[in-house]
Amino acid sequence: MVDPIRAASLLVFSAVAASAGAATVTVKSPDGRNLVTIDSDKLTYAVSRDGKPVIGASPLGLNLDIGSLGAGAKLSGHTGRSVKDTYDIVAGKARSAPDHFNESTLAFAANGKAPQFELLVRAYDNGVALRYAVPEQAGLSSFKVMNEATQFNFARDYDCWGANMGRFDTSFEAEYDKTKASAIRNFHNFIAPLVCKTGSTTFAIAESDVKNYPGFYLSGRGDAGLGVMVTLPPRFDNNRDYRFRKSVSANVQLKGQGFQTPWRVVMLGDAPGDLAASSLIPTLAAPSQIKDTSWIKPSKTSWDWWNDWAINVPNAGVNTATYKAFVDFSKEMKLDDILIDEGWSVGSDVEPNPQADVTRAKPQLDMPALLQYARSQGVGVWLWVQWQQLDNQMDAAFRQYAAWGVKGIKVDFMNRNDQEMVDWYHKVLSKAAEHQLMVDLHGAYPPNGLNRTWPNYITQEGVLGAENNKWSARITATHNVTLPFTRMILGPMDYTPGGFRNATPSSFAHRNHEPQVMTTRGQAIAMYVVYDSPFQMVSDSPAAYKNADGSWADGAEFIQTVPTSWDETRILAGDIGQYIVSARRKGDTWYIGAMTNEAGRTLKVPLSFLGKGTFNAQLLQDGADANHLKASASKVSAAQSITLKLAPSGGAVAVISAQAMRPPG
């Protein structure tokens, strides 16, 4: 804890007496701007900000195999508390985050076959959250959750941005398309977050602290009204007959600790950037289960797969010589690690392959010799594994990786968020922590705060990232400046930046070997400031970061020095799908990253966040063409602004420090 100031007390609610039979309970955020109103008779809730409705009266409840928790339940009592606290972030967008909220717990009596249950309601300055809890009680040891009745009814026909997967088996990678709320249908399956604008408020619907339960999707209301409802994926091991609603979403055991659903969250802010700077999702999650986190280190890594093993050695591929060359490149580029992707182990495949052995490298790769060489050069090693192959040998694999000195694992192709897969996430992260292995999950469901609970879960995919440049034209500048206001508000994303073969949209061609990106070099380096990922890829081939004469290409030296974990983050300007200006502080140095969509723009960035005195500012902006940058330096103060000129599909960075620095190159 960092300077904890904790106080718990009964709250006085202006709209409710202390009696158990009161119909209305209200919970306000500490700053008084956000209000949750619960109608305990109808079991509905509503959310407003500054007195203006955001979420209208919306039903709550769970449908169980033993009865339903919902309308008609009888309030038996409620208590409240206030908490003001701060917690440390091991690696991420800030060094610490506030945990400051008002909370009410509403208790409901057993009703017919339905058990007694509780509704927990929290109000923060940057959002509100609700969850259901079923305590241990006589005569009830387990039940099944069939589906959830939680809805988010909209006060008006909002503009929204969401990724509609349309199915339950998915890699959670898609564009966050703009849509009117009235166009969302009950057969849609949007993943978190769904981001909407009311006119005065930007809000996002998400979830946090998912355990012993499936992750959710958001679908249009069954009555075609404005808003969305929670849809739960069924377990894969039960009768999946949707027509007769026999499918089970969760098997729940009450013994020992009772049961709580995940938090249903509405993130709130005045502007889209407020959500991008927020840490509400991990704040709502369970605290770290790892006592000693000193071994969890943010880093940057070279990577083989994206550039198609394009490194200058004979017979480049999965062999010892190739990865020794990647070690040499990482050392020269001042990177921390190398990542060995698919193909290194016996029987390696993207499919389950029961004959695979993830404890043994293929004969052409001498893993002990490679690890020894990497250690001698001060470079760490990460390994890719397919999740089912890992699951078959998890204990043996983790013992072997620890013995080899492997730093972390990239696990791939889970492509589900049902209860069984959620349980598996907790299992793999827990066991990896026992062996001090960091984890990057691909084919991963949207972040839900698990990186706070298991901080060795240092990044994840679940994002339509740069890999798609290899086979499509989907990774547009508009997509890139939509992600910070949508997917990234939940947690870190392994987008895999670093593409240095920059092309204009008109000249872009997708290819597997040494792929291109359809954005400028300025945008390529700005991603290292704008995009959250404490484990960050430097994805292109070594040759892409050098000029013909062997000198560093424009922007390569900036990548060498930019941090991947921060002490403070501020979003200075921007809008969804338009542009973004992010400012992040590490120590006494500020890094500014700016990105735009296909429209070029000139941005005036106030520096009021700087302290007193004069600072050195080095700027890298879009240059003569997509592959070049223009460098400049100046003296600045908090009373001044800097002007950033962004080319179409472009970007820029600035490094501001009190210390004299070399211009970033």
C-alpha positions in Angstrom: 0.0 0.0 0.0 1.1 3.6 -0.6 0.0 6.0 2.1 -3.3 4.2 2.8 -6.0 6.2 4.3 -8.9 3.9 4.9 -12.2 4.6 6.6 -15.3 2.5 6.8 -18.6 3.8 8.1 -22.3 3.7 7.7 -23.3 6.1 5.0 -26.3 8.5 5.3 -28.4 8.3 2.1 -30.5 11.4 1.4 -33.2 9.3 -0.4 -33.5 6.4 2.1 -34.2 5.8 5.7 -32.3 3.1 7.5 -35.3 0.8 7.5 -35.1 -2.5 5.8 -38.3 -1.9 3.8 -37.1 1.2 2.0 -37.8 1.1 -1.7 -35.0 3.4 -3.0 -31.3 3.4 -2.2 -28.9 5.9 -3.7 -25.1 5.8 -3.8 -23.0 8.9 -4.8 -19.5 9.1 -5.9 -17.0 10.9 -3.5 -17.1 14.0 -5.7 -20.9 13.9 -5.9 -21.1 13.8 -9.7 -22.1 10.2 -10.2 -25.3 8.8 -8.7 -26.6 5.2 -8.7 -30.3 4.8 -7.8 -31.6 1.4 -6.8 -35.3 0.6 -6.7 -35.2 -2.4 -4.3 -38.9 -3.4 -5.0 -38.5 -3.7 -8.8 -34.8 -4.5 -8.5 -33.7 -1.9 -11.1 -30.9 0.6 -11.1 -30.2 3.9 -12.9 -27.1 6.0 -13.4 -26.8 9.7 -13.7 -23.9 12.2 -13.9 -24.2 15.8 -12.9 -28.0 15.2 -12.6 -28.3 14.0 -16.2 -29.4 10.4 -17.0 -26.8 8.1 -18.5 -28.4 4.7 -17.8 -32.1 4.7 -17.4 -34.0 2.3 -15.0 -32.6 -1.1 -15.9 -33.5 -4.6 -14.6 -31.1 -6.6 -12.5 -31.0 -10.3 -11.6 -29.7 -13.8 -12.2 -31.7 -16.8 -13.5 -30.7 -19.9 -11.7 -31.7 -23.5 -12.0 -33.3 -23.2 -8.5 -35.1 -19.9 -9.1 -34.6 -16.3 -10.1 -32.9 -13.4 -8.3 -34.7 -10.3 -9.5 -38.0 -8.3 -9.3 -40.1 -9.4 -6.3 -37.1 -10.0 -4.0 -37.6 -8.5 -0.5 -35.0 -6.1 0.9 -34.0 -7.3 4.3 -31.5 -4.6 5.1 -28.6 -2.6 3.8 -25.3 -1.1 5.0 -22.9 1.3 3.5 -19.2 2.3 3.7 -16.7 4.7 2.3 -13.2 3.7 1.3 -10.3 6.0 0.5 -7.2 4.1 -0.4 -4.3 3.8 -2.9 -2.6 0.8 -4.2 0.7 0.2 -6.1 0.7 -0.8 -9.7 3.5 -3.3 -10.5 3.8 -2.3 -14.2 1.4 -0.1 -16.2 0.1 3.3 -17.0 0.9 4.8 -13.5 2.9 4.0 -10.4 -0.2 3.8 -8.2 -4.0 4.3 -8.5 -6.7 5.6 -6.1 -9.3 3.2 -4.7 -11.8 5.8 -3.5 -15.5 4.9 -3.5 -18.8 4.9 -1.6 -20.6 1.5 -1.4 -23.9 0.1 -0.4 -24.7 -3.6 0.2 -28.4 -4.4 -0.2 -29.5 -7.8 1.4 -32.5 -9.6 0.0 -34.3 -12.5 1.8 -34.9 -15.9 0.3 -38.0 -16.0 -1.8 -39.6 -19.3 -2.8 -36.9 -21.4 -4.4 -34.6 -18.5 -4.8 -31.9 -18.1 -2.2 -31.1 -15.0 -0.2 -28.6 -12.8 -2.0 -26.9 -9.4 -1.9 -26.5 -6.6 -4.4 -23.2 -4.6 -4.0 -23.2 -1.1 -5.5 -20.2 1.2 -5.7 -19.8 4.7 -7.0 -16.3 6.1 -7.9 -15.5 9.5 -9.4 -14.7 7.7 -12.7 -17.5 5.2 -12.8 -20.0 2.9 -11.0 -20.2 -0.8 -10.5 -22.6 -3.5 -9.4 -22.3 -7.2 -8.5 -24.4 -10.0 -7.1 -23.4 -12.1 -4.1 -24.9 -15.3 -2.7 -23.6 -16.1 0.8 -23.4 -19.5 2.3 -26.7 -20.6 3.7 -28.4 -23.6 5.1 -29.6 -26.2 2.6 -27.8 -24.8 -0.4 -24.3 -25.9 -1.4 -24.4 -25.3 -5.2 -26.5 -24.1 -8.1 -26.3 -23.4 -11.8 -26.5 -20.0 -13.4 -28.5 -20.3 -16.6 -28.3 -16.6 -17.7 -28.1 -13.1 -16.3 -30.9 -10.5 -16.4 -28.6 -7.4 -16.1 -29.4 -4.7 -18.6 -28.1 -1.2 -19.4 -31.0 0.8 -20.7 -30.1 4.0 -22.5 -31.8 7.3 -21.9 -31.4 8.3 -25.6 -30.1 6.9 -28.9 -26.4 7.4 -28.2 -23.5 7.2 -30.6 -21.6 4.1 -29.6 -18.4 2.2 -30.6 -18.2 -1.5 -30.3 -16.7 -4.7 -31.6 -19.4 -7.2 -32.5 -18.0 -10.7 -32.6 -21.3 -12.3 -33.4 -20.2 -15.6 -31.8 -18.8 -17.1 -28.6 -15.7 -18.8 -30.1 -13.5 -15.9 -31.0 -10.1 -14.4 -30.7 -11.6 -11.1 -29.5 -10.0 -9.2 -32.4 -12.1 -6.7 -34.3 -12.7 -3.1 -35.3 -14.6 -1.0 -32.8 -17.1 0.3 -35.3 -19.3 3.3 -34.7 -23.0 2.5 -34.4 -26.2 4.1 -33.2 -27.6 2.4 -30.1 -30.8 1.8 -32.0 -28.9 -0.4 -34.5 -27.8 -2.9 -31.8 -29.7 -6.1 -32.1 -30.4 -9.0 -29.7 -28.4 -11.4 -31.9 -25.2 -9.2 -31.7 -22.4 -10.2 -29.4 -20.3 -7.1 -28.5 -17.3 -7.6 -26.4 -16.2 -5.2 -23.7 -16.0 -2.3 -23.8 -19.0 -0.7 -25.5 -18.2 3.0 -25.5 -21.0 5.6 -26.0 -21.4 9.4 -25.9 -24.4 11.1 -24.3 -23.4 14.6 -25.5 -21.9 15.7 -22.1 -20.5 12.4 -20.9 -18.5 9.5 -22.4 -19.2 6.1 -20.8 -18.2 2.5 -21.3 -19.8 -0.7 -20.3 -17.3 -3.3 -19.1 -16.7 -5.9 -16.4 -14.0 -6.6 -13.7 -12.9 -9.3 -11.3 -14.2 -12.3 -13.2 -13.7 -15.6 -11.4 -15.7 -18.8 -11.2 -17.9 -17.3 -13.9 -17.9 -16.7 -17.6 -16.9 -13.4 -19.2 -19.8 -11.5 -20.8 -20.9 -10.2 -24.1 -23.4 -7.4 -24.7 -26.4 -7.9 -26.9 -29.4 -5.7 -27.9 -32.4 -5.8 -25.6 -34.9 -8.5 -26.4 -37.7 -5.9 -26.5 -35.7 -3.8 -29.1 -35.5 -0.9 -26.6 -32.5 1.3 -26.5 -29.6 -0.3 -24.6 -27.9 -3.6 -24.1 -28.2 -6.7 -22.0 -25.6 -9.1 -20.6 -25.2 -12.3 -22.5 -23.2 -15.2 -21.0 -21.5 -17.9 -23.1 -22.5 -21.4 -22.1 -20.1 -23.9 -20.6 -18.6 -26.2 -23.2 -19.3 -29.4 -21.2 -23.1 -29.1 -20.9 -26.3 -29.4 -23.0 -26.0 -26.4 -25.3 -29.7 -26.5 -26.5 -30.3 -22.7 -26.8 -33.9 -23.1 -28.1 -35.1 -24.6 -24.8 -32.7 -22.6 -22.7 -31.0 -25.7 -21.1 -27.5 -24.4 -21.6 -25.6 -23.7 -18.3 -23.4 -20.7 -18.1 -21.8 -21.3 -14.7 -21.6 -24.1 -12.1 -21.4 -22.4 -8.6 -20.1 -23.9 -5.3 -20.9 -22.0 -2.2 -18.9 -23.9 0.4 -16.2 -21.9 2.1 -16.7 -18.4 0.7 -20.0 -18.0 -0.9 -20.2 -16.6 -4.5 -19.9 -13.3 -6.2 -20.4 -12.4 -9.8 -18.0 -10.1 -11.7 -18.6 -6.4 -11.3 -20.8 -4.9 -14.0 -19.1 -1.6 -14.7 -20.1 1.8 -16.2 -16.9 3.8 -16.7 -17.7 7.6 -16.8 -15.8 10.7 -17.9 -16.4 14.1 -19.4 -14.4 13.2 -22.5 -13.1 10.0 -24.2 -9.6 10.6 -22.9 -10.9 10.4 -19.3 -11.6 6.7 -19.9 -8.2 6.1 -21.6 -6.4 7.5 -18.5 -8.6 5.5 -16.1 -7.5 2.6 -13.9 -11.1 1.7 -12.8 -11.1 -1.9 -14.2 -8.0 -3.2 -12.4 -9.0 -1.1 -9.3 -12.2 -3.2 -9.0 -10.3 -6.5 -9.3 -9.0 -8.6 -6.4 -5.6 -7.3 -5.1 -2.4 -9.0 -6.1 -2.1 -12.7 -5.2 1.7 -12.5 -5.6 3.5 -11.2 -2.5 7.0 -10.7 -3.9 6.6 -9.0 -7.3 10.2 -7.8 -7.6 10.9 -10.3 -10.5 8.1 -8.8 -12.6 9.9 -6.4 -14.9 8.5 -4.3 -17.9 10.6 -4.8 -21.0 10.9 -4.5 -24.8 11.6 -7.5 -27.0 12.6 -8.4 -30.6 10.3 -10.8 -32.3 10.7 -13.4 -35.1 7.2 -14.1 -36.3 6.0 -10.8 -37.5 8.9 -10.2 -39.9 8.9 -13.9 -40.9 12.4 -14.6 -39.4 13.9 -12.0 -41.7 17.4 -11.8 -40.2 20.7 -12.0 -42.0 21.9 -15.5 -41.2 22.1 -18.6 -43.5 18.9 -20.7 -43.4 17.2 -18.3 -41.0 14.4 -19.9 -39.1 13.8 -22.0 -36.0 17.5 -22.8 -35.2 20.2 -21.9 -32.8 22.1 -19.5 -35.2 18.9 -17.5 -35.9 18.1 -16.9 -32.3 21.7 -16.1 -31.4 21.4 -13.4 -34.1 18.2 -12.1 -32.5 20.0 -11.9 -29.2 22.8 -9.9 -30.8 20.2 -7.6 -32.4 18.4 -7.1 -29.1 21.6 -6.2 -27.4 22.6 -3.7 -30.1 19.1 -2.2 -30.1 19.2 -2.0 -26.3 16.2 -4.3 -26.0 15.7 -6.5 -23.0 14.5 -9.7 -24.5 13.9 -12.0 -27.5 10.6 -13.8 -28.2 10.7 -17.2 -29.8 7.4 -17.8 -31.4 5.5 -20.8 -32.8 7.6 -23.7 -34.1 10.4 -24.1 -31.5 9.1 -27.2 -29.6 8.6 -30.8 -30.6 5.3 -31.1 -32.4 4.7 -27.4 -32.1 1.4 -26.4 -33.8 -1.4 -23.9 -33.4 -3.7 -26.9 -32.9 -3.9 -29.1 -29.8 -1.7 -31.9 -31.2 -1.6 -34.4 -28.3 1.8 -35.7 -29.6 3.5 -32.4 -28.9 6.1 -31.9 -26.2 6.5 -28.4 -25.0 9.3 -29.4 -22.6 11.7 -30.2 -25.5 13.1 -28.0 -28.3 13.4 -29.3 -31.8 16.9 -30.8 -32.6 17.9 -27.8 -34.6 17.5 -25.5 -31.6 19.9 -26.1 -28.8 17.9 -24.4 -26.1 20.4 -24.7 -23.2 23.1 -23.3 -25.3 20.9 -20.4 -26.6 19.8 -19.5 -23.0 23.4 -19.5 -21.9 24.4 -17.2 -24.8 21.4 -14.9 -24.1 22.4 -14.7 -20.4 26.0 -13.8 -21.3 24.7 -10.9 -23.4 22.2 -9.7 -20.8 19.2 -10.6 -22.9 16.1 -12.5 -21.6 14.1 -15.1 -23.5 10.4 -15.6 -23.9 8.7 -18.8 -25.4 5.4 -19.2 -27.3 3.1 -22.1 -26.4 -0.3 -23.3 -27.6 -2.6 -23.4 -24.6 -3.8 -27.0 -24.9 -0.3 -28.3 -25.4 0.8 -26.3 -22.4 -2.2 -27.6 -20.3 -1.2 -31.2 -21.0 2.2 -30.6 -19.5 1.9 -27.5 -17.4 3.8 -28.5 -14.3 6.6 -30.2 -16.2 6.8 -27.4 -18.7 7.0 -24.7 -16.1 9.7 -26.6 -14.2 11.7 -26.9 -17.4 11.3 -23.3 -18.4 12.4 -22.2 -14.9 15.4 -24.5 -15.1 16.3 -23.1 -18.5 16.0 -19.5 -17.2 13.1 -18.5 -19.4 11.7 -15.1 -18.5 8.1 -15.5 -19.7 5.7 -17.3 -21.9 3.3 -16.2 -24.7 0.3 -18.5 -24.6 -2.0 -18.6 -27.7 -5.4 -19.6 -29.2 -7.6 -19.9 -26.1 -10.3 -18.1 -28.1 -13.1 -18.4 -25.5 -14.3 -16.7 -22.3 -16.7 -19.3 -20.9 -16.4 -20.4 -17.2 -14.0 -23.2 -17.9 -11.6 -20.9 -19.8 -11.8 -18.2 -17.1 -10.8 -20.8 -14.5 -7.9 -21.9 -16.8 -6.6 -18.3 -16.9 -6.4 -18.2 -13.1 -4.8 -21.6 -13.1 -2.1 -20.8 -15.6 -1.3 -17.4 -14.1 -1.1 -18.9 -10.6 1.2 -21.7 -11.6 3.4 -19.4 -13.8 3.8 -17.2 -10.8 5.1 -20.1 -8.7 8.0 -20.4 -11.2 8.4 -16.6 -11.5 7.3 -16.7 -15.2 5.6 -13.6 -16.7 2.7 -14.2 -19.1 1.4 -12.7 -22.3 -1.9 -14.3 -23.4 -3.0 -14.2 -27.0 -6.3 -15.2 -28.4 -7.4 -13.7 -25.1 -10.7 -12.3 -23.8 -10.9 -8.5 -23.0 -9.0 -7.3 -19.9 -11.0 -7.5 -16.7 -8.5 -6.5 -14.0 -6.8 -9.8 -13.9 -3.4 -8.0 -14.4 -3.9 -6.6 -10.9 -4.7 -9.9 -9.3 -1.9 -11.7 -11.1 0.6 -8.9 -12.0 2.8 -11.5 -13.8 0.0 -11.2 -16.5 2.0 -8.3 -17.9 0.2 -7.9 -21.3 -2.3 -9.6 -23.6 -3.7 -9.6 -27.0 -7.5 -9.5 -27.6 -6.9 -6.7 -30.0 -6.9 -6.4 -33.8 -3.2 -5.5 -34.0 -0.3 -5.1 -36.4 -0.2 -8.8 -37.4 -3.1 -8.2 -39.6 -1.0 -6.0 -41.9 0.5 -9.3 -43.1 -2.7 -10.4 -44.8 -5.2 -7.5 -44.9 -5.7 -3.7 -45.1 -7.7 -3.6 -41.9 -5.1 -1.8 -39.8 -5.9 1.7 -40.8 -4.9 5.0 -39.1 -8.6 5.4 -38.0 -8.5 2.0 -36.4 -5.2 2.8 -34.6 -6.7 6.0 -33.1 -9.9 4.2 -32.1 -8.1 1.6 -30.0 -6.9 4.0 -27.2 -10.5 5.1 -26.5 -12.0 1.6 -26.7 -10.0 -1.6 -26.2 -7.1 0.0 -24.3 -9.3 1.6 -21.6 -9.6 -1.9 -20.1 -5.9 -2.8 -19.8 -2.7 -3.4 -21.7 -2.7 -4.6 -25.2 -0.1 -6.5 -27.2 -0.8 -4.7 -30.5 2.8 -5.5 -31.6 4.1 -2.1 -32.9 7.4 -1.4 -34.6 6.6 -1.7 -38.3 9.3 0.4 -40.0 8.3 -0.3 -43.6 5.9 2.6 -43.7 3.6 3.1 -46.7 0.7 5.4 -47.6 -2.7 3.7 -47.8 -2.5 4.0 -51.6 0.9 2.3 -51.9 0.3 -0.3 -49.1 0.5 -4.0 -50.1 0.0 -6.8 -47.5 2.7 -9.5 -47.5 4.0 -12.0 -45.0 7.7 -11.4 -45.3 9.0 -8.1 -44.1 5.4 -6.7 -44.0 4.4 -3.0 -44.4 2.2 -0.8 -42.3 -0.1 1.8 -43.9 0.9 4.6 -41.4 3.9 6.9 -41.1 7.1 6.5 -39.2 5.8 9.2 -36.9 2.8 7.1 -36.0 5.0 4.0 -35.6 7.1 5.5 -32.8 4.1 7.4 -31.3 2.5 4.0 -30.5 5.3 3.3 -28.0 3.9 6.3 -26.0 0.2 6.0 -26.7 -0.3 2.2 -26.4 -0.2 0.5 -23.0 1.9 -2.6 -22.8 4.6 -3.2 -20.2 5.9 -6.0 -22.4 6.3 -4.3 -25.8 7.2 -5.7 -29.1 9.8 -4.3 -31.6 8.3 -6.3 -34.4 10.2 -5.6 -37.6 13.3 -7.3 -38.9 16.7 -6.0 -37.7 17.5 -4.5 -41.1 14.4 -2.2 -40.9 15.9 -0.3 -38.1 19.2 0.5 -40.0 20.0 2.7 -42.9 22.1 1.4 -45.8 25.2 2.9 -44.2 24.6 1.0 -41.0 23.4 4.1 -39.0 20.1 3.9 -37.1 17.0 4.6 -39.2 14.8 7.5 -38.2 13.0 6.7 -34.9 15.1 3.6 -34.0 17.0 5.4 -31.2 13.7 6.6 -29.7 12.5 3.1 -29.5 15.7 2.1 -27.6 15.0 4.7 -24.9 11.3 5.0 -24.5 9.9 3.2 -21.3 7.2 0.6 -21.3 5.9 1.3 -17.8 5.0 4.7 -16.4 4.7 6.8 -13.2 1.8 8.9 -14.6 -0.5 9.1 -17.6 -2.6 12.0 -18.9 -4.6 12.2 -22.1 -4.2 15.8 -23.3 -6.5 15.8 -26.3 -8.3 13.5 -28.8 -11.5 11.9 -29.9 -12.5 8.4 -30.9 -11.3 7.5 -34.3 -9.9 11.0 -34.9 -6.7 11.6 -33.0 -5.0 11.3 -29.6 -2.3 13.2 -27.7 -1.0 11.2 -24.7 1.5 12.4 -22.1 3.3 10.0 -19.9 5.9 10.6 -17.2 8.8 8.4 -16.1 10.8 9.9 -13.3 11.2 13.6 -14.2 10.9 13.0 -18.0 7.7 13.5 -20.0 7.0 11.6 -23.2 4.3 12.9 -25.5 2.8 10.8 -28.3 0.4 12.0 -30.9 -1.4 10.0 -33.6 -4.0 11.0 -36.2 -6.4 9.2 -38.6 -6.2 9.6 -42.4 -6.6 13.4 -42.0 -3.4 15.4 -41.4 -3.7 17.9 -38.6 -1.7 20.5 -36.7 -2.0 20.3 -32.9 -1.2 22.9 -30.3 -0.3 21.0 -27.1 -0.3 23.1 -23.9 2.5 22.1 -21.4 0.7 23.2 -18.2 1.4 19.8 -16.7 5.1 20.6 -16.4 6.5 21.9 -13.2 8.4 25.1 -12.6 11.4 26.0 -14.6 12.7 25.6 -18.1 12.9 22.2 -19.9 14.5 20.7 -23.0 12.1 19.4 -25.6 13.1 17.2 -28.4 10.5 16.6 -31.1 10.3 13.9 -33.8 7.6 14.6 -36.4 6.6 13.3 -39.8 9.2 14.1 -42.4 9.5 14.2 -46.2 7.8 10.9 -46.7 6.2 8.0 -44.8 9.6 6.6 -43.8 11.3 9.7 -42.5 11.1 12.0 -39.5 12.0 15.6 -38.9 13.9 16.3 -35.6 14.0 19.6 -33.7 14.8 20.8 -30.2 13.7 23.8 -28.1 13.5 25.2 -24.6 9.9 25.1 -23.1 8.1 25.9 -19.9 4.7 25.2 -18.4 3.4 28.5 -19.7 4.1 27.5 -23.3 2.7 25.0 -25.9 4.4 22.9 -28.5 3.0 22.5 -32.0 2.9 19.1 -33.6 2.3 18.8 -37.3 0.9 15.3 -38.2 0.8 14.0 -41.7 -2.2 12.0 -42.9 -2.0 8.6 -41.0 0.8 10.2 -39.1 2.1 10.9 -35.7 4.8 12.6 -33.6 6.6 12.3 -30.3 8.2 14.7 -27.9 10.6 14.1 -25.0 10.6 16.8 -22.3 13.2 16.8 -19.6 15.1 19.1 -17.3 18.2 17.2 -18.3 20.2 17.9 -21.4 19.6 15.1 -23.8 20.6 13.9 -27.2 17.8 14.6 -29.8 15.9 11.3 -30.1 16.6 9.6 -33.4 
